[in-house]
Amino acid sequence: MQNELVIKNGLVLLEDGEVKTDVGIKEGKINQIGDALEGEKVIDATGLIVSPGMVDAHVHITDPGGGYRDEWGYVTGTAASAKGGVTSFMEMPLNQVPATVDKETLDIKYQAGENKLKVDVASFGGLVPFNLDGGIQELDDGGVAGYKCFLGSCGDPSIPGDFQNVDDYTLYEGMRQIAKTGKVLAIHSENAPITDKLGEIAMAKGATTLKEYVATRPAFTEVEAIRKAILMAKETGCRLHIVHVACKEGVEEVVKAREEGVDVTCETCLHYLYFATEELDDIGPVVKCSPPIREQSQQDALWKHVQAGNIRFITSDHSPCTPDLKDTDAMHAWGGISGLQNDVDILFDEAVQKRGMPLKQFAEITASHPADLYNLDQKGRISIGKDADFVLIQPNAPYTLKAEDLEYRNKISPYIGREIGAQVYQTILRGQTIYSQEIGVTDKFLGEFIKK
């Protein structure tokens, strides 16, 4: 059977492990896997790792901005995704204005991304106090792949249509409704009353450093919120996913609940596995996020949980902003990190090259596990019939990240200046090259919205 494209001679990460073989592609799908395949076009992957394109399950794009947050966007965000080897991502229902909470706002989001996507995008719908009267079902009908809510404080009350964190009743009733859809509720778990008050006290005392900021969001405030979410999941039968867990105690709560039969999983983010509290003030507010980056001992414990399989997958929690929102003291700076473009290269270096993670597990935590959780059934695996989405990784190829390397509209990232020990060589979406080191990012918009 003739292939339109063959990737030859690479070390291919299949479901049962890595093998040096060829992959044939036809009509955007994986058509054949085997030796000595022939095709109309050939990519020689000698010396490269051929991994499933990453599925980053936690990305904020902030388009449309509604006149409030217009300096973000799909064009540059999905270009960074392509350059970074992320062929699909799950987009959060905030920081867009209006937030994605019902049919009308979901349609506005789809319109905002029309002809602007360089990778495929699946959507979260929001759970907020003002969409319990039909909004949850409208989002399901509109094709969201999952739902998201905040227990920690979020949104700007002065902006009409901005996102809001849930109260206890909204969490309970929202879980009851979401359970009926069969989809997953992803939760930002922090105790808002405690962290907000600790933050107020710290600022009143003149706090300005990242170390002081971290102290206002202690680990127990994460754990308490995770316990509450798990209790509500037990009561409602809602499938549950805890996003960006930053402490070992939070992971332990998830492990315990799973052993008790609760359908709950968790993720952590690359920055929690890379940075530690002890170095934050030397870096500056560009590395501020919520939950905060904790001490080195927590990072070490998170890596152990990743390697043990207790953390289902890794995400970027990419949350860009304009430089002025970081150009202030730590207590007032934007709480988000731009990391989407460096998901694959840094994680491959840190997990595989430095810590010896098996390549099979690398493919699982970057692609198959997030695809499975959100039922992105054409994504996440190098398997016949799946979308022909690949990232070709050049191992043992160190480079130093520079601001001009970034595709972001606002070229800020805590990874600038860091030596990264691997590189993304080429990214392929449904059989089409969307990035290569030779030609850069494609000028075509080949991405699509994934509707479930």
Residue pairs with C-beta under 8 A, 6 or more apart in sequence:
1 24
1 26
1 31
1 32
2 26
2 38
2 39
2 40
3 24
3 25
3 26
3 31
3 32
3 37
3 38
3 39
3 40
4 25
4 26
4 27
4 39
4 40
4 41
4 431
5 24
5 25
5 26
5 39
5 40
5 41
5 42
5 43
5 388
5 431
6 22
6 23
6 24
6 25
6 37
6 38
6 39
6 41
6 42
6 43
7 22
7 23
7 25
7 42
7 43
7 45
7 50
7 390
7 392
7 428
8 22
8 37
8 42
8 43
8 44
8 45
8 46
9 20
9 22
9 44
9 45
9 46
10 20
10 21
10 23
10 45
10 46
10 48
10 49
10 50
10 392
11 18
11 19
11 20
11 45
11 48
11 49
11 50
11 359
12 18
12 19
12 20
12 21
12 23
12 33
12 50
12 382
13 49
13 50
13 51
13 52
13 359
13 360
13 362
13 363
13 382
14 33
14 382
14 383
15 360
15 368
15 381
15 382
15 383
16 360
17 358
17 359
17 360
18 49
18 359
18 360
21 33
21 34
21 35
22 32
22 33
22 34
22 35
22 36
22 37
23 30
23 32
23 33
23 37
23 50
23 382
23 388
23 390
24 30
24 31
24 32
24 33
24 34
24 37
24 39
25 31
25 39
25 388
25 431
26 431
27 431
28 387
28 388
28 430
28 431
28 432
29 385
29 386
29 387
29 388
29 430
29 431
30 382
30 383
30 384
30 385
30 386
30 387
30 388
31 384
32 384
33 382
33 383
33 384
43 392
43 426
45 392
47 394
48 392
48 393
48 394
48 395
48 425
48 426
49 348
49 359
49 392
49 393
49 394
49 395
50 382
50 390
50 392
51 85
51 344
51 359
51 362
51 363
51 366
51 367
51 382
51 390
51 391
51 392
51 393
52 363
52 366
52 367
52 368
52 379
52 380
52 381
52 382
52 389
52 390
52 391
53 85
53 86
53 87
53 88
53 367
53 379
53 389
53 390
53 391
53 427
53 428
53 429
54 84
54 85
54 86
54 87
54 88
54 343
54 344
54 366
54 367
54 391
55 86
55 87
55 88
55 89
55 90
55 366
55 367
55 370
55 371
55 376
55 379
55 380
56 81
56 86
56 88
56 89
56 90
56 315
56 316
56 318
56 340
56 343
56 370
57 89
57 90
57 267
57 313
57 315
57 370
57 373
57 374
58 90
58 92
58 186
58 243
58 244
58 267
58 269
58 315
58 316
58 317
58 318
59 77
59 81
59 89
59 90
59 91
59 92
59 315
59 316
59 317
59 318
59 340
60 91
60 92
60 94
60 95
60 317
60 318
60 319
60 320
60 336
61 72
61 73
61 74
61 77
61 78
61 91
61 96
61 121
62 69
62 72
62 73
62 95
62 96
62 320
63 72
63 73
63 74
63 77
63 96
63 109
63 112
63 113
63 116
64 70
64 96
64 97
64 108
64 109
64 112
65 71
65 72
65 73
65 96
65 97
66 96
66 97
66 98
66 159
66 161
67 97
68 97
68 156
68 159
68 162
69 95
69 96
69 97
71 322
71 409
71 410
72 95
72 320
72 321
72 409
72 410
73 116
73 409
74 112
74 113
74 116
74 117
74 121
75 116
75 118
76 407
76 408
76 409
77 318
77 320
77 340
77 408
77 409
78 116
78 117
78 118
78 119
78 121
78 447
79 118
79 407
79 441
80 340
80 341
80 406
80 407
80 408
81 87
81 89
81 118
81 119
81 340
81 341
82 118
82 119
82 407
82 427
82 429
82 434
82 435
82 441
82 442
83 341
83 407
83 424
83 427
83 435
83 440
83 441
84 340
84 341
84 342
84 343
84 344
84 345
84 424
84 427
85 343
85 344
85 345
85 391
85 393
85 424
85 427
85 435
86 119
86 340
86 343
86 344
86 391
86 427
87 119
87 120
87 379
87 389
87 390
87 391
87 427
87 428
87 429
87 434
88 119
88 120
88 121
88 122
88 371
88 376
88 379
88 389
88 450
89 119
89 120
89 121
89 122
89 340
90 121
90 122
90 123
90 124
90 145
90 146
90 370
90 374
91 109
91 121
91 122
91 123
91 124
92 124
92 148
93 99
93 100
93 101
93 123
93 124
93 125
93 126
93 148
93 163
94 100
94 126
94 148
94 154
94 155
94 162
94 163
95 162
95 163
95 319
96 105
96 109
96 112
97 159
97 160
97 161
97 162
98 105
98 108
98 160
98 161
98 162
99 105
99 126
99 128
99 155
99 161
99 162
99 163
100 106
100 109
100 123
100 124
100 125
100 126
100 139
100 144
101 125
101 126
101 128
101 130
101 131
101 135
101 139
101 163
102 131
102 134
102 135
102 138
102 139
103 135
103 138
103 139
103 141
103 142
105 161
106 123
106 125
106 138
106 139
106 142
106 143
106 144
107 142
109 123
110 449
113 121
113 449
115 445
116 445
117 445
117 446
117 447
117 448
117 449
118 429
118 434
118 441
118 442
118 444
118 445
118 446
118 447
119 429
119 434
119 447
120 379
120 387
120 389
120 429
120 430
120 447
120 448
120 449
120 450
121 447
121 448
121 449
121 450
122 144
122 145
122 374
122 376
122 449
122 450
122 451
122 452
123 143
123 144
123 145
123 449
123 450
123 451
124 144
124 145
124 146
124 147
124 148
124 186
125 135
125 136
125 139
125 140
125 142
125 144
125 146
125 147
125 148
126 139
126 147
126 148
126 149
126 163
127 136
127 147
127 148
127 149
127 166
127 170
127 171
127 174
127 178
127 185
128 149
128 163
128 164
128 165
128 166
128 170
129 164
129 166
129 167
129 170
130 164
132 170
132 173
132 174
132 177
136 147
136 174
136 177
136 178
136 181
137 177
137 181
139 147
140 181
140 183
142 451
143 449
143 450
143 451
143 452
144 183
144 452
145 183
145 374
145 375
145 376
145 450
145 452
146 183
146 184
146 185
146 186
146 241
146 373
146 374
147 174
147 178
147 183
147 184
147 185
147 186
148 185
148 186
148 187
148 188
148 243
149 165
149 166
149 170
149 171
149 174
149 185
149 186
149 187
149 188
150 163
150 164
150 165
150 166
150 187
150 188
151 165
151 166
151 171
151 187
151 188
151 189
151 190
151 191
151 192
151 225
151 228
151 229
152 165
152 188
152 189
152 190
152 191
152 192
152 195
152 225
152 290
152 291
153 165
153 192
153 195
153 196
154 163
154 164
154 165
154 188
155 162
155 163
155 164
155 165
156 162
157 164
165 192
166 174
168 228
171 228
171 229
171 232
172 232
172 235
172 236
174 185
175 185
175 232
175 233
175 235
175 236
175 238
176 236
176 238
178 185
178 238
178 239
179 236
179 237
179 238
179 239
182 239
183 239
183 374
183 375
183 452
184 239
184 240
184 241
184 373
184 374
185 238
185 239
185 240
185 241
186 241
186 242
186 243
187 225
187 229
187 240
187 241
187 242
187 243
188 243
188 244
189 222
189 225
189 226
189 228
189 229
189 242
189 243
189 245
189 250
190 217
190 221
190 222
190 225
190 290
190 291
191 221
191 222
191 224
191 225
194 221
194 224
195 216
195 217
195 221
198 215
198 216
198 217
198 218
199 213
199 216
199 217
199 331
201 216
202 212
202 213
202 215
202 216
202 331
203 331
207 213
207 216
207 330
207 331
208 329
208 330
208 331
209 281
209 329
209 330
210 277
210 280
210 281
210 283
210 284
210 285
210 287
210 288
210 292
210 330
211 277
211 280
211 281
212 330
212 331
213 288
213 292
213 330
213 331
214 277
214 280
214 292
214 293
214 294
217 290
217 291
217 292
219 246
219 247
219 249
219 250
219 294
219 298
220 249
222 245
222 246
222 247
222 249
222 250
222 291
223 247
223 249
223 250
223 253
226 242
226 245
226 250
226 253
226 254
227 253
229 240
229 242
230 240
230 253
230 254
230 257
230 262
230 264
232 238
233 239
233 240
233 257
233 262
233 263
233 264
234 257
234 262
239 263
239 264
240 262
240 263
240 264
240 265
241 264
241 265
241 266
241 267
241 312
241 373
242 250
242 254
242 264
242 265
242 266
242 267
243 266
243 267
243 315
243 317
244 267
244 268
244 269
244 272
244 289
244 291
244 315
244 317
245 251
245 254
245 266
245 267
245 268
245 272
245 291
245 302
245 311
246 268
246 269
246 272
246 291
246 292
246 293
246 294
246 298
246 302
247 291
247 294
247 298
247 302
248 298
248 301
248 302
248 304
248 305
250 266
251 266
251 268
251 302
251 305
251 310
251 311
254 264
254 265
254 266
254 310
255 310
257 264
258 264
258 265
265 312
265 373
266 310
266 311
266 312
267 311
267 312
267 313
267 314
267 315
267 370
268 302
268 305
268 306
268 311
268 314
268 315
269 289
269 314
269 315
269 316
269 317
269 337
269 339
270 314
270 315
270 316
270 339
270 342
270 343
270 346
270 347
270 350
271 287
271 289
271 293
271 317
271 337
271 339
271 414
272 293
272 294
272 298
272 299
272 302
273 299
273 302
273 303
273 306
273 314
273 347
273 350
274 299
274 346
274 350
274 415
275 283
275 287
275 293
275 299
275 414
276 293
276 294
276 295
276 296
276 298
276 299
277 292
277 293
277 294
277 295
277 296
278 295
278 296
280 287
280 288
280 293
281 330
283 414
284 326
285 326
285 327
285 328
285 329
285 330
285 333
285 334
286 326
286 337
286 412
286 413
286 414
287 293
287 337
287 414
288 326
288 330
288 333
288 334
288 335
288 336
288 337
289 317
289 319
289 335
289 336
289 337
290 335
290 336
302 311
303 355
305 311
306 314
306 351
306 365
307 355
307 357
307 361
309 361
311 365
312 365
312 369
312 370
312 373
313 364
313 365
313 366
313 369
313 370
313 373
314 343
314 347
314 365
314 366
315 343
315 370
316 337
316 339
316 340
316 342
316 343
317 336
317 337
317 339
318 336
318 337
318 338
318 339
318 340
319 334
319 335
319 336
319 337
319 338
320 336
320 338
320 408
320 409
320 410
320 412
321 334
321 336
321 338
321 410
321 412
322 410
323 410
323 412
325 333
325 334
326 333
326 334
326 412
327 333
337 413
337 414
338 406
338 408
338 410
338 412
338 413
339 413
339 414
339 415
341 406
341 407
341 408
341 413
342 401
342 413
342 415
342 420
343 366
344 366
344 391
344 393
344 424
345 393
345 420
345 422
345 423
345 424
346 415
346 418
346 420
347 362
347 366
348 362
348 393
348 395
348 422
349 420
349 421
349 422
351 357
351 362
351 365
352 359
352 362
352 395
352 422
353 395
353 396
353 421
353 422
354 421
363 381
363 382
367 379
367 380
367 381
368 380
368 381
369 380
370 376
370 380
371 377
371 379
371 380
371 381
372 380
374 452
375 452
376 450
376 452
378 386
378 387
379 386
379 387
379 389
379 450
380 386
382 390
387 429
387 430
388 428
388 430
388 431
389 428
389 429
389 430
390 426
390 427
390 428
391 424
391 426
391 427
391 428
392 424
392 425
392 426
392 427
392 428
393 422
393 423
393 424
393 425
394 422
394 423
394 424
394 425
395 422
396 421
396 422
397 421
397 422
397 423
398 419
398 420
398 421
398 422
399 419
399 420
399 423
400 417
400 418
400 419
400 420
401 413
401 415
401 416
401 417
401 418
401 420
402 416
402 417
403 411
403 412
403 413
403 416
404 411
406 413
406 416
407 441
423 437
424 435
424 437
425 436
425 437
426 433
426 435
426 436
426 437
427 433
427 434
427 435
427 436
428 434
429 446
429 447
430 446
432 442
432 444
432 446
433 439
433 442
434 441
434 442
434 444
434 446
435 441
435 442
